[in-house]
Amino acid sequence: MSDLGDPPRALTDSMRRYIEDGAANLTGMWIGGAVLSTIMHVIMVAATGNWRWPPVFTLLFVVLAIVSGKRRADMRRRLTRVLTEGAITGAVVRHVHQMQHRRLVTTTVSYRVEGTSRDVQVAMAEQGLACIQVGMRDEVVYLPSEPDLVVPTFLLT
């Protein structure tokens, strides 16, 4: 049994780490691409003398950074809401899948939360997910208003 307490609960350091890991995306890469393409554009315009050269890649990377940043903020808000307002309930592991990408192993676990009729997936590179087996009962934080998010409580310790 976890010692998270009843909702509403305050965010702990481990919850904040889980939110950061769960909401990670490519925003930083798109910002870096925007900076590099801006530098390359300035060099190209200076070298050719053509001031009407459109900054296509710069605009593309800026748009991608904005969209990615908004998605990251939305996921952080949703995960924070589930962790602070969600109830601790039981779930059964329905499927476990591991995918290796060079040195990184991503584990995807499908949970069936008690009282629901659909599976919810959790995918992370966290090594703790690798020890889960199909048919195992696990404790998760679940909020019915966010039916596609669950947080296994053992990842919050």
N, C-alpha and C positions, 0 to 999 in steps of 0.2 A: 504494500500500500504506500502511496506517495504521501508526502507531508506538505503538499501545496496549499491546503486549506480550501475553504469555501469561497466562491466568488462574491463580491469582487475582490480580487487579490492584487497585491502590488507586484511589479516586475522585479525579479531578482536578476543577478548578473548572468546566471545560466540561461534565463529566459531571453535576456537581451542578446546573448551570443546566438541562441537559436534563431531569433528574429533576423539578425544580421546574416547568418548562413542561409536561412530559408528565403530571404528576399534578395540574395545576391544575383546580379545579372551583369550585362556587358556595358553599363553606363560609362564606366571609366575608360574603356577601350574606345567608345564612340567619341568621347571628349578628346582623348589623345589623337584620334584620327582627324577630328576637326582642327585641332591645333597644328598638326603636321601638314594637313592639306592647305591650311591658311598660309603657312610659311612657304610651302612649295608654290602656291599661287602668287604670292608676293614676289618670289624669285623669278617666276616665269614672266610675270608682267614687267618686272624691271629689266629682264634680259631681252624681251621682244619689243618693249616699248608700246605694246598694244594694251591700252587701258580699258578697252571694252571687252576683254576676255572674261567670260562668266565664271564665277567661283562655284561650279557645279558640285564638285566633291565636298567642298566646305559646307555648302548648304545641305547636302545629303547627310553628312556626318552630324551636323547640328540638329537636323530633324530626328535622326535616329537617337541621338543623345537625349533629346527632350522626351520622345516617346518611351524610351527605356527608363528614364528617370521617373516618369509618371507611373509606369507599371511597378517599379521598385517601391515607390512611396505607397501605392495602393496595396501591395502585398505586405509591406511592413504594418500598415494600418489594420489590415485584416488579421494578420498573425497576432498583433498586440491585442486586438479585440477578443480573439479566441482564447488567448492565454489569460487575460484578465477576467473575462466574463463567462468562459466556458465551464461546463460541468465535467467532473472526472467520472468517466464511465468505462465499461468494459468493451472490448472489441476482439474479434477473432481474426487471426491472420489467414487470409484466403489464398494469397499467392506471393511468392518471393522470386524476384528476378534480378540477376546481377549482370552488368555489362561492363566490360573492361575496355577503357580507352587509353591505350599505351600504359602508363603507370597508375592511372586513376581508375578505381573500381566504383561504379555507381550502383547502389542497391535500391530497387524499387519494391516496396511492400504494399500490398493491397489489404486494407482492413475492412471488415464488415462491422460497423458500430451497432451495438445492441439497440433494437427498436427501429432500425432503418432498413430500407430494402435495396440499397445500392452500396457498392464498394467505393472506398476512398483511398487514393494512393498517396504514399509518402515516398519521395525519391531524394536520396542524399548520398554524399560520398562519405558519410560518417561510418566508421568501422563498427559502431554499436549495432547498426541495422543488420550486419552480416550474421549475427548469432541467432536471429529470429527464424523460427521454423513454421511451416504451414500447419495450421490447426491449433497453434498456441493461442491462449487467451492473454491479452495484454491490456494494460490500463492506458487510456488516452484522454486528452482534453478535447471535448467536442462541443460545438455551439450550433444548435439547429439552424440558426439564421445564416450560417456559413457552412452549408452541407458538404462542400468539397474540400474542407480543411480539417485535419486531425493532427494532434501533436502527441506522439508517444511520450508518456511521462518519464520513462527511463532516460530519454535524451535531455531532460532538464536537470539532471543531477550533476 
